[in-house]
Amino acid sequence: MIKISEMNLKGVMFDVDGTLLDTMTAWHDDGARYLARFGIEAEPGLGDILFAETALSGAQYLIDHYGLSLSREEVAAGVTREMEDFYREEAMPKPGAVALLEALADRNIPMTVVTSTDGRCIDDAFRRLGLHRFFQGIYSAGDMKTTKSEPVIYRTAAGRMGTAAEETYLFDDGLYALKAAKSFGYGTVGVYDSVSEADQPEIRRTADYYVNGLEELVLA
């Protein structure tokens, strides 16, 4: 267990996918879900192949390997719709997420979201799950034309909360984001997610704190 009261924490920036919401497996299986609409069974490891591609290059891979008679743009849009539907209808919080948000809110600790996912997807999921009430702002790197490897999204989120970098913590399952936030002076909490299993040793070394699940964080 990690006691938040022992951290110099005045504000929290939450990642969404793999941190607050259990969505990383869905991202990994997105191509297979799309192919299933055509009655096509995906090859083993398709998720790993597509994960390294852009939307359009991944779409071209599906066209070339599965004989889809659609344009790259049409396939990419179809794959995107699969995820939009998932957020709107299926995405659920990870264990301990809602309880942690409620505990932080009860103690008037401001919270924001910093995500690489399209803000509309996050908005759809949060509206269905009733999570908007916890956050002072939701910041999508894509919508802001930046990435989570750059400082602007973190500075914007911390600025909205009125907290200094050293008292603002990023909770994230992604190694690259944890490394970036730490290099910009923010505190970091690494959160385990099975999809990033291979990164766990380095996440443990990088983050100021590490949890196997959000339920390991207590405010006492």
Number of C-alpha atoms within 10 A of each C-alpha: 12 16 11 13 11 9 14 12 17 20 24 28 27 22 26 22 24 21 24 25 20 18 22 18 14 19 20 18 18 22 26 21 19 22 18 12 10 9 9 12 13 18 10 9 11 16 18 11 13 20 15 10 13 11 17 16 14 20 24 20 17 23 16 11 10 14 9 16 10 13 13 19 13 13 23 21 14 16 21 17 14 17 22 19 14 19 22 18 13 15 24 17 19 19 15 14 19 19 14 18 20 14 14 20 15 9 9 11 15 22 24 24 23 26 24 18 16 14 17 14 17 24 16 18 23 20 13 15 16 11 16 16 11 18 17 13 18 19 22 22 21 14 14 12 9 14 17 22 17 14 15 15 22 26 18 15 24 25 12 14 21 14 18 16 21 16 16 26 29 25 28 29 28 21 18 14 23 26 18 17 26 19 12 15 15 23 24 25 22 27 25 22 23 13 15 14 10 9 16 21 9 11 25 17 11 18 22 16 16 24 19 14 18 24 16 13 19 15 13 8
